[in-house]
Amino acid sequence: MITSLLNFKSNMMKKLVTSIGGQEYLTVQIDITNACNLKCYHCYHPNHVNRGALSLNDWFEVIGQYKKLINKLMVKSSFVICGGEPLLSPMLRPFLEKVRQEWPLAPISLLTNGTLLTAKNISLLKEFDINIQVSLDGPTADQHDLKRGKGNFEKSKAGIKLALDSDISVHILAVLSKQSSQWIADFFKMARDLRVYSMNFTRLIVAGSGQEMVKRGEDFSLIGLELRDAYISILKNSKQYGVTTNTNKPLFCLIDKSLGANSKFGYQGLVIDYKGNLKVSSRTDFILGNVLSKGLEKLFLKHPLLKKLRTEKIQGCEKCEYLTQCGGDRNASYATNGNYLGFDEGCWKSEILILKGEHDENQKSNNLIAGNIAN
């Protein structure tokens, strides 16, 4: 009888995990602080005021809720420490100590702008076996510093070299925009020369400070065939320079069916901001509720918006053969039209169909003209 109950519970949990993506890990992104030492033009945060931030004990409560959730779902733990700039937080060490106490072998990544990668901070990262992702928005000082401030490219590059010398795995992330898409080959050359593990890109989401940047006409998001061409260039240069790149993202499967995001559109992870709010994603500011007051498990498994996203009912994508591989970028949809279930304007499939239709109509006209001439 006991064995039957355990098997029933196990099967129910497997079904539940499948409904949220079927993944082995349930990654949690922790925005441990909103404070930052930079003011980047394109940042999706509207400001870096840290007022209302959680205390260390509050974060311990969040960790406890996360532990209960992953145990219930029977999945593994994985952490991404973010901000703001996480290396500014005085809570970073005790937070990491708590995580390692609970999960000695859990993967931990830290997202940083790289300017604070001093010998002391690198020693801390090495102690807790953490890999890092460094944001670089240009392959040269002039290009990078245009968005992140004068002198910051050299600081970040020096920090990357220190980290690599300490055998810390380093990944580079660049925001992919109309401007930066011109530098894709140079990004990969830089990554190869630095000997980092991967050169990754994330689409510009016009939110926070980025809204003002676009209004000023300084840079723009890529959509349609422009985005397709940028993705093709990323794949080409990744191969040419022998540097890995992240292709498990929406729309990549339109180029190669073996690529692309898994189903459920990436909403099988957790993003908890510096106030303890569970967010739909890191790059948009829609709050599902506060973890401390409403409970992490209830918000993640039962919130109406997340349940809708998991049904795969995306406007304009319902009949697409790539729905479960792609589903479009939900961040881009929300930033564009305020709707997570809306169409991703970055998708070029409809644009190609329109062009094909125009080509077919032109071909029909040409055939008619030729026929009239022949007659």
C-alpha positions as CSV (number, residue, x, y, z in Angstrom):
1,M,0.0,0.0,0.0
2,I,2.8,2.4,1.0
3,T,4.7,1.6,-2.2
4,S,1.6,2.3,-4.3
5,L,1.1,5.7,-2.7
6,L,4.7,6.6,-3.3
7,N,4.5,5.5,-6.9
8,F,1.3,7.5,-7.3
9,K,2.9,10.6,-5.8
10,S,6.0,10.2,-8.0
11,N,3.8,9.9,-11.2
12,M,1.8,13.0,-10.2
13,M,5.0,15.0,-9.7
14,K,6.3,13.9,-13.0
15,K,3.2,15.1,-14.7
16,L,3.5,18.4,-12.8
17,V,7.1,18.9,-13.9
18,T,6.1,18.1,-17.5
19,S,3.4,20.8,-17.4
20,I,6.1,23.4,-16.5
21,G,8.6,22.3,-19.0
22,G,9.9,18.9,-18.1
23,Q,13.3,20.1,-17.1
24,E,15.9,18.4,-14.9
25,Y,16.7,21.6,-13.0
26,L,14.5,24.4,-11.7
27,T,16.9,27.4,-12.0
28,V,16.3,30.4,-9.7
29,Q,17.7,33.8,-10.6
30,I,18.3,35.9,-7.5
31,D,18.6,39.7,-7.9
32,I,20.5,40.0,-4.7
33,T,20.7,43.8,-5.0
34,N,19.4,46.6,-7.3
35,A,22.4,48.7,-6.7
36,C,24.9,49.1,-9.6
37,N,28.1,51.0,-10.2
38,L,27.2,51.7,-13.8
39,K,24.3,53.6,-15.6
40,C,24.0,51.8,-18.9
41,Y,21.9,53.5,-21.6
42,H,20.1,50.3,-22.6
43,C,19.5,48.8,-19.1
44,Y,16.1,47.2,-18.7
45,H,16.0,48.5,-15.1
46,P,14.4,51.9,-14.8
47,N,16.7,52.8,-11.9
48,H,19.2,51.3,-9.5
49,V,17.7,52.5,-6.2
50,N,18.0,49.7,-3.6
51,R,15.3,50.9,-1.3
52,G,13.1,48.1,0.0
53,A,15.7,45.4,-0.6
54,L,15.4,42.1,1.3
55,S,17.5,41.4,4.4
56,L,19.8,38.4,4.6
57,N,17.2,36.6,6.8
58,D,14.6,37.3,4.2
59,W,16.7,35.7,1.5
60,F,17.2,32.7,3.8
61,E,13.4,32.4,3.9
62,V,13.3,32.5,0.1
63,I,15.9,29.8,-0.1
64,G,13.9,27.7,2.2
65,Q,10.8,28.1,0.1
66,Y,12.8,27.2,-3.0
67,K,14.1,24.1,-1.3
68,K,10.6,22.9,-0.5
69,L,9.4,23.6,-4.1
70,I,12.2,21.7,-5.8
71,N,11.8,18.8,-3.4
72,K,8.1,18.6,-4.2
73,L,8.8,18.7,-7.9
74,M,11.7,16.3,-7.6
75,V,14.1,18.5,-9.7
76,K,17.6,19.7,-9.1
77,S,18.7,23.2,-7.9
78,S,20.6,25.7,-10.0
79,F,21.3,29.4,-9.1
80,V,21.9,32.6,-11.1
81,I,23.0,35.5,-8.9
82,C,22.2,38.9,-10.5
83,G,21.4,42.5,-9.7
84,G,22.1,45.4,-10.2
85,E,25.7,44.4,-9.8
86,P,25.8,41.5,-7.4
87,L,29.5,42.0,-6.4
88,L,28.3,45.2,-4.7
89,S,26.1,43.3,-2.2
90,P,27.5,42.8,1.3
91,M,25.2,39.8,1.6
92,L,26.9,37.9,-1.3
93,R,29.2,35.8,0.9
94,P,26.7,34.8,3.6
95,F,24.2,34.1,0.9
96,L,26.6,31.8,-1.0
97,E,27.6,30.1,2.3
98,K,23.9,29.3,2.9
99,V,23.4,27.9,-0.7
100,R,26.5,25.8,-0.5
101,Q,25.4,24.5,3.0
102,E,22.2,23.3,1.4
103,W,23.5,22.3,-2.0
104,P,27.2,21.7,-2.1
105,L,27.3,20.8,-5.8
106,A,24.6,23.0,-7.3
107,P,25.6,25.0,-10.4
108,I,25.9,28.7,-9.5
109,S,26.4,31.5,-12.1
110,L,27.0,35.1,-11.3
111,L,26.1,37.8,-13.8
112,T,28.3,40.9,-13.6
113,N,29.4,43.9,-15.6
114,G,33.0,42.8,-14.9
115,T,34.4,46.1,-13.6
116,L,34.5,44.8,-10.0
117,L,36.4,41.5,-10.8
118,T,39.2,42.3,-8.4
119,A,41.6,39.7,-7.0
120,K,39.5,39.6,-3.7
121,N,36.2,39.1,-5.5
122,I,37.6,36.5,-7.8
123,S,38.9,34.6,-4.8
124,L,35.4,34.6,-3.4
125,L,34.0,33.2,-6.7
126,K,36.7,30.6,-6.8
127,E,36.0,29.6,-3.2
128,F,32.3,28.8,-4.0
129,D,32.9,27.3,-7.5
130,I,31.0,29.9,-9.4
131,N,31.2,30.6,-13.2
132,I,30.5,34.1,-14.4
133,Q,28.8,35.9,-17.3
134,V,30.3,39.2,-18.1
135,S,28.3,41.8,-20.1
136,L,30.2,43.4,-22.9
137,D,28.2,45.5,-25.4
138,G,31.0,46.2,-27.9
139,P,34.2,44.4,-29.0
140,T,36.3,47.5,-28.5
141,A,36.5,50.2,-25.9
142,D,34.9,52.9,-28.0
143,Q,31.9,50.7,-28.9
144,H,31.4,49.2,-25.4
145,D,31.9,52.4,-23.5
146,L,29.4,54.2,-25.6
147,K,26.7,52.4,-23.6
148,R,28.5,51.6,-20.3
149,G,30.7,54.6,-19.7
150,K,34.3,55.6,-20.4
151,G,37.0,53.2,-19.2
152,N,34.7,50.3,-18.4
153,F,35.7,48.1,-21.3
154,E,39.3,47.9,-20.1
155,K,38.2,47.3,-16.5
156,S,35.9,44.5,-17.6
157,K,38.6,42.9,-19.9
158,A,41.1,43.0,-17.1
159,G,38.6,41.3,-14.8
160,I,38.0,38.6,-17.3
161,K,41.7,37.9,-17.6
162,L,42.0,37.6,-13.9
163,A,39.1,35.2,-13.7
164,L,40.5,33.1,-16.5
165,D,43.9,33.0,-14.8
166,S,42.1,31.6,-11.8
167,D,40.4,28.9,-13.9
168,I,37.0,30.4,-13.5
169,S,34.7,29.7,-16.5
170,V,33.8,33.0,-18.2
171,H,30.9,33.6,-20.6
172,I,30.4,36.9,-22.4
173,L,26.9,38.3,-23.1
174,A,26.2,41.1,-25.5
175,V,22.9,42.8,-26.1
176,L,21.9,42.3,-29.8
177,S,20.6,45.4,-31.4
178,K,20.6,47.2,-34.7
179,Q,23.9,48.8,-33.8
180,S,25.7,45.8,-32.2
181,S,24.6,43.5,-35.0
182,Q,27.3,45.2,-37.1
183,W,30.0,43.9,-34.8
184,I,29.1,40.2,-34.6
185,A,32.3,38.9,-36.2
186,D,34.4,41.2,-34.1
187,F,32.7,40.0,-30.9
188,F,33.6,36.4,-31.8
189,K,37.2,37.4,-32.6
190,M,37.4,39.1,-29.2
191,A,36.0,36.1,-27.4
192,R,38.4,33.8,-29.2
193,D,41.4,36.0,-28.3
194,L,40.3,36.2,-24.7
195,R,39.8,32.4,-24.5
196,V,36.3,32.6,-22.9
197,Y,34.0,29.7,-22.9
198,S,31.2,31.2,-24.9
199,M,30.0,34.4,-26.8
200,N,26.3,34.8,-26.3
201,F,23.7,37.3,-27.3
202,T,20.3,38.5,-26.0
203,R,17.9,40.6,-28.0
204,L,17.5,44.2,-27.0
205,I,14.3,44.5,-25.0
206,V,13.1,48.1,-24.9
207,A,12.3,48.5,-21.2
208,G,13.6,50.7,-18.3
209,S,16.4,53.0,-19.4
210,G,16.3,51.4,-22.9
211,Q,13.1,53.2,-23.6
212,E,14.8,56.6,-23.5
213,M,17.7,55.4,-25.6
214,V,15.3,54.4,-28.4
215,K,13.4,57.7,-28.1
216,R,16.6,59.5,-28.6
217,G,17.2,57.4,-31.7
218,E,20.5,56.0,-30.5
219,D,19.7,52.3,-31.1
220,F,16.8,50.0,-31.9
221,S,15.7,46.4,-31.6
222,L,16.1,44.0,-34.5
223,I,12.9,42.6,-36.0
224,G,12.0,40.4,-39.0
225,L,14.6,39.6,-41.6
226,E,17.2,41.9,-39.9
227,L,17.0,39.7,-36.8
228,R,17.2,36.5,-39.0
229,D,20.3,37.8,-40.7
230,A,21.9,38.6,-37.4
231,Y,21.2,35.1,-36.1
232,I,22.7,33.6,-39.2
233,S,25.8,35.7,-38.8
234,I,26.0,34.5,-35.1
235,L,25.9,30.9,-36.2
236,K,28.4,31.5,-39.0
237,N,30.9,33.3,-36.9
238,S,30.6,30.9,-33.9
239,K,31.7,28.1,-36.3
240,Q,34.4,30.2,-38.0
241,Y,36.0,31.3,-34.7
242,G,35.4,28.1,-32.8
243,V,33.6,29.8,-29.9
244,T,30.4,28.3,-28.5
245,T,27.2,30.4,-28.6
246,N,23.8,30.0,-27.0
247,T,21.2,28.9,-29.6
248,N,18.5,27.5,-27.3
249,K,16.4,30.6,-27.8
250,P,13.2,31.4,-29.6
251,L,13.3,31.8,-33.4
252,F,16.6,29.9,-33.9
253,C,14.7,26.9,-35.0
254,L,13.5,28.8,-38.0
255,I,17.1,28.7,-39.3
256,D,17.8,25.2,-38.2
257,K,15.3,22.7,-36.8
258,S,17.9,21.2,-34.5
259,L,18.2,24.6,-32.6
260,G,15.8,26.6,-30.5
261,A,14.3,26.9,-27.1
262,N,12.4,24.0,-25.5
263,S,8.7,24.1,-24.9
264,K,6.8,26.3,-22.4
265,F,8.7,29.3,-23.7
266,G,11.4,29.3,-21.0
267,Y,8.9,29.8,-18.1
268,Q,10.2,26.8,-16.2
269,G,12.6,29.0,-14.1
270,L,12.2,31.5,-11.3
271,V,13.2,35.1,-11.2
272,I,13.1,36.8,-7.8
273,D,13.9,40.5,-7.6
274,Y,15.7,42.4,-4.8
275,K,12.4,43.0,-3.0
276,G,11.4,39.3,-3.0
277,N,8.9,39.7,-5.9
278,L,8.5,36.8,-8.3
279,K,8.7,38.1,-11.8
280,V,7.6,36.5,-15.1
281,S,11.2,37.1,-16.4
282,S,14.3,39.1,-15.8
283,R,14.0,41.5,-18.6
284,T,10.4,42.8,-18.1
285,D,8.9,44.2,-14.9
286,F,5.7,42.3,-14.5
287,I,5.4,41.1,-10.9
288,L,3.4,38.0,-10.1
289,G,3.5,38.6,-6.3
290,N,5.8,38.7,-3.3
291,V,7.3,35.4,-2.3
292,L,7.4,36.2,1.4
293,S,3.7,37.2,1.6
294,K,2.1,34.9,-1.0
295,G,4.4,31.9,-1.2
296,L,6.7,30.8,-3.9
297,E,5.0,27.5,-4.7
298,K,1.6,29.0,-5.0
299,L,2.8,31.8,-7.3
300,F,4.8,29.7,-9.5
301,L,2.4,26.8,-10.0
302,K,-1.0,28.5,-9.8
303,H,-0.6,32.1,-11.0
304,P,-3.1,32.6,-13.9
305,L,-0.6,34.2,-16.2
306,L,2.0,31.4,-15.9
307,K,-0.7,28.8,-16.4
308,K,-1.8,30.6,-19.6
309,L,1.8,30.7,-20.9
310,R,2.1,27.0,-20.3
311,T,-0.9,26.3,-22.5
312,E,1.0,27.5,-25.6
313,K,-1.9,29.7,-26.7
314,I,0.3,32.4,-28.3
315,Q,-1.4,34.9,-30.6
316,G,-0.3,34.4,-34.2
317,C,1.7,31.2,-33.3
318,E,-1.2,28.7,-32.8
319,K,-0.8,26.9,-36.1
320,C,3.0,27.3,-36.4
321,E,4.9,24.0,-36.8
322,Y,7.6,25.4,-34.5
323,L,5.3,26.4,-31.6
324,T,6.8,24.0,-29.0
325,Q,10.4,24.7,-30.1
326,C,9.9,28.5,-30.3
327,G,6.7,30.3,-29.3
328,G,8.4,33.6,-29.9
329,D,10.2,35.7,-27.3
330,R,7.6,36.6,-24.6
331,N,9.8,39.4,-23.3
332,A,9.8,41.1,-26.7
333,S,6.1,40.6,-27.0
334,Y,5.4,42.2,-23.6
335,A,7.8,45.1,-24.2
336,T,6.2,45.8,-27.6
337,N,2.5,45.6,-26.8
338,G,2.1,44.9,-23.1
339,N,1.0,41.3,-23.6
340,Y,3.0,38.2,-22.8
341,L,0.7,36.2,-25.0
342,G,1.0,38.4,-28.1
343,F,2.9,37.9,-31.3
344,D,6.7,38.4,-31.3
345,E,7.4,41.1,-33.9
346,G,10.9,39.7,-34.2
347,C,9.6,36.7,-36.0
348,W,10.4,36.8,-39.7
349,K,8.3,33.8,-40.8
350,S,5.3,35.9,-41.7
351,E,7.6,38.4,-43.4
352,I,8.9,35.7,-45.6
353,L,5.4,34.5,-46.4
354,I,4.4,38.0,-47.4
355,L,7.5,38.3,-49.7
356,K,6.8,34.9,-51.2
357,G,3.2,36.0,-51.8
358,E,4.4,39.2,-53.5
359,H,6.9,37.1,-55.6
360,D,4.1,34.7,-56.6
361,E,1.8,37.6,-57.6
362,N,4.7,39.2,-59.6
363,Q,5.3,35.9,-61.3
364,K,1.6,35.6,-62.2
365,S,1.7,39.1,-63.7
366,N,4.8,38.3,-65.6
367,N,3.2,35.2,-67.0
368,L,0.1,37.2,-68.1
369,I,2.2,39.9,-69.7
370,A,4.2,37.2,-71.5
371,G,1.0,35.5,-72.6
372,N,-0.4,38.8,-73.9
373,I,2.8,39.5,-75.9
374,A,2.7,36.0,-77.4
375,N,-0.9,36.5,-78.5
